[in-house]
Amino acid sequence: MKITVLGCGALGQLWLTALYRQGHEVQGWLRVPAPWCSVNLQETDGSVFNELLTANDPDFLASSDLLLVTLKAWQVSTAVKNLAARLPASSPILLIHNGMGTQEELRSLKQPLLLGMTIQAARRDGNLIIHTANGTTHIGPANTLAQEYSALADTLHAALPEVAWHNDINNASWRKLAVNCVINPLTALYDCPNGQLRDHPEEVTRISTEVAAVMQREGLHSSPDDLIKYVWQVIDSTANNISSMLQDVRAQRQTEIDYISGYLLKRARAHGIAVPENARLFEQIKRKENTYERISA
Ligand code: KPL
């Protein structure tokens, strides 16, 4: 396949490497245009992949079979709307990011739109991206045009396993949202790896219980106990990870809080449910982001 990857950060480089190694024709797309993007990735087995790949070639984009978007949630809509007119109307767009809400922002797209969420983990160390943990990527249709794309999961699975297809992606999206509502703000506030949340079991329970209540009103069958169990499973399987939100806070970058706890608050409000724990975390992360400006002003 011919694939353009929009966003060449840690997750983008992970996919560029995996797809290139699998024999696909790939290019990166950088927000600040450049003819090349440098991919420098250390795999989980310690081997390093280092290549200069084509970037921002409009002809390549116009003949791409897939646009894979690995930007942060708050960057997605503007960037995708800018590129969509130059991508064939029949080529699917797959968004892989934390949080929810971009699907609503991209309702007017002509292309098939798919959503993905992943537990693959990578972090930047200077110029090197380190692939720290493997995990499942769940993908599925986000508009009616994308319902027939289950074969895409097989193609992506061959490059970077595991990739699972869901005819209805809503449940997987919400379960990942629950994980991110708990792990991301808490680790950013306690400045700790995911596994250290074992020291805060009551908070994990309270936050997950609020998310489960909203999920039930969204029509999803998720008991608080099931959800709490799932959140603990992810905490255990990613115990050594530095969450993406903590990485953002440490680097003084905008976080994805608006699309994580912010999205939950919006849906809770729509259902008339109080979610005080999640509201507190949202406020605390917003306050943290505001201190960046004071530090750099
Ligand atoms: O998605 C993640 C993130 O860091 O953004 C988790 C699953 C919490 C892994 O760290």
Residues whose N, C-alpha, C, O or C-beta is under 5 A from the ligand:
A	BS01	KPL	N98 T118 I119 I183 T238 N241 I242 S243 S244 M245
